[in-house]
Amino acid sequence: MIQSPGQRFPKTHRLLRHADFERVYKQGRRHFAAHMTVFYLARVGEAADGSVGSRVGFTVSKALGGAVQRNRMKRRLREAVRLQGVPAGLNTDVVINPKRTLLTAEFVDLRNEIAKAFVVIEKTLQHKKEKR
């Protein structure tokens, strides 16, 4: 099935550079879910590439399987995030690391976990802003 450009996960919402992934891992916070671990870090101002809003990246370790399984995990996560939508008010970098159980999980469960993760991220960052 060929997708029209409007249906894709836009490049402006993707986390692509290795340095950005490293920054999220080292300075960010974590949210644990049944089928994934979500790392997130609030961005102040604009990113180096000029993008504003949330960016999402996906990493899958070689320990989770061969290339076919790893790519399937990334495709499922990318589609779940695309369908769920990234909250507009957040200015964060998010990295999602799946667990092996993601391959056998129901897609509805993945969407629910991602939705819950974004709610937790939003609440945590709101709370952090209010403390300042």
Secondary structure, DSSP 8 states (H G I E B T S, - for coil): ----GGGS--GGGB---HHHHHHHHHH-EEEE-SSEEEEEEE--S--TT---S-EEEE---GGG--HHHHHHHHHHHHHHHHHH---TT--EEEEEEE-GGGGTS-HHHHHHHHHHHHHHHHHHHHHHHHH-
